[in-house]
């Protein structure tokens, strides 16, 4: 086989490979631009356990957070008149960004104390959003 035929065959094969590449690669105009689905607001759930002894509530519980690196802070306050409170409000907060951490939802525990009368109902907020409370 002569060099001219060899170069001609190589050129034809190269052109077929290049043409096949351009035909098979998707183009940006071919990509679908579906809109992103709407974000559904999820009501956080807080599990609460209350121990009452000698006028002091020890409130423990857990809340689901985005990852295990998050530190949860909790503050309890009385709802209503200080002399006759109608409930206990739990304000649970955590930072929305904890840096580089594996994003696996994790139950984090919390604990707080407050002086209040016995058998008061609880309300809870997580980062300012009203949460559902479940007694354990």
C-alpha positions in Angstrom: 0.0 0.0 0.0 1.4 3.4 -0.9 1.8 6.3 1.4 -0.8 8.3 -0.5 -3.5 5.7 0.1 -2.6 5.4 3.7 -2.8 9.1 4.3 -6.1 9.3 2.5 -7.6 6.4 4.6 -6.3 8.0 7.8 -7.9 11.4 6.8 -11.2 9.8 6.0 -11.3 7.9 9.3 -10.3 11.1 11.2 -13.1 13.1 9.5 -15.7 10.4 10.3 -14.6 10.4 14.0 -14.7 14.2 14.3 -18.0 14.4 12.5 -19.5 11.7 14.7 -18.2 13.6 17.8 -19.9 16.9 16.7 -23.2 15.0 15.8 -23.3 13.1 19.1 -22.4 15.8 21.6 -25.5 17.6 23.0 -25.7 21.3 22.4 -26.8 23.9 24.9 -29.7 24.7 22.8 -30.9 21.1 23.1 -30.9 21.2 26.9 -34.3 21.6 28.6 -34.6 24.5 31.0 -37.3 23.2 33.4 -38.0 25.5 36.2 -36.9 24.4 39.7 -39.7 23.0 41.9 -41.1 25.3 44.5 -39.6 24.9 47.9 -42.1 23.6 50.4 -41.8 25.1 53.9 -41.5 22.4 56.4 -42.7 22.9 60.0 -40.0 21.8 62.3 -40.8 19.2 65.0 -39.5 19.5 68.5 -39.7 16.6 70.9 -39.9 17.9 74.5 -39.6 16.2 77.9 -40.3 18.2 81.1 -39.2 17.3 84.6 -40.7 19.5 87.3 -39.3 19.6 90.8 -39.5 22.3 93.5 -40.9 25.0 91.2 -38.2 24.4 88.5 -38.8 22.9 85.0 -35.9 21.0 83.5 -36.8 20.9 79.8 -34.9 18.4 77.6 -35.6 17.4 74.1 -34.4 17.1 70.5 -34.8 18.8 67.2 -33.8 17.7 63.7 -31.0 19.8 62.2 -29.3 19.7 58.8 -26.0 18.2 60.0 -24.1 16.9 63.1 -21.8 19.9 63.2 -24.5 22.3 64.3 -24.7 23.6 67.9 -28.2 24.1 69.2 -29.0 26.8 71.7 -32.3 26.9 73.7 -33.9 29.6 75.8 -37.1 29.2 77.8 -39.4 32.1 78.8 -42.8 32.5 80.3 -45.8 33.4 78.1 -48.3 35.9 79.5 -48.3 37.7 82.8 -45.3 36.9 85.1 -47.6 36.4 88.1 -50.0 34.1 86.2 -48.2 32.7 83.1 -50.2 30.9 80.5 -47.3 28.8 79.1 -43.7 28.3 78.4 -42.1 29.4 75.1 -39.0 27.6 73.9 -36.8 29.5 71.5 -34.5 27.0 69.8 -31.9 28.4 67.4 -28.9 27.2 65.4 -26.8 28.7 62.6 -28.0 27.9 59.1 -24.4 27.4 57.9 -21.9 25.4 59.9 -19.1 25.4 57.3 -18.0 22.2 55.7 -19.9 19.3 57.1 -21.7 16.3 55.7 -25.3 17.3 55.1 -27.1 14.4 56.9 -30.1 15.4 59.0 -29.3 14.7 62.7 -31.4 14.8 65.9 -29.6 17.2 68.3 -30.5 17.3 72.0 -31.0 20.4 74.1 -31.6 21.2 77.7 -32.8 24.3 79.5 -34.2 25.3 82.9 -36.9 27.8 84.0 -38.8 28.6 87.2 -42.5 28.4 86.6 -45.7 26.8 87.9 -46.4 23.2 87.2 -48.4 21.9 84.1 -47.9 24.8 81.8 -48.2 24.1 78.0 -45.2 24.5 75.7 -44.8 26.4 72.5 -41.6 26.2 70.4 -40.0 28.1 67.7 -37.0 27.0 65.7 -34.9 29.8 64.2 -38.1 32.0 64.5 -40.4 29.5 62.8 -43.3 28.1 64.8 -42.7 24.4 65.5 -44.9 21.5 66.5 -44.1 20.0 69.9 -44.4 16.4 70.9 -44.2 15.4 74.5 -42.1 12.4 75.3 
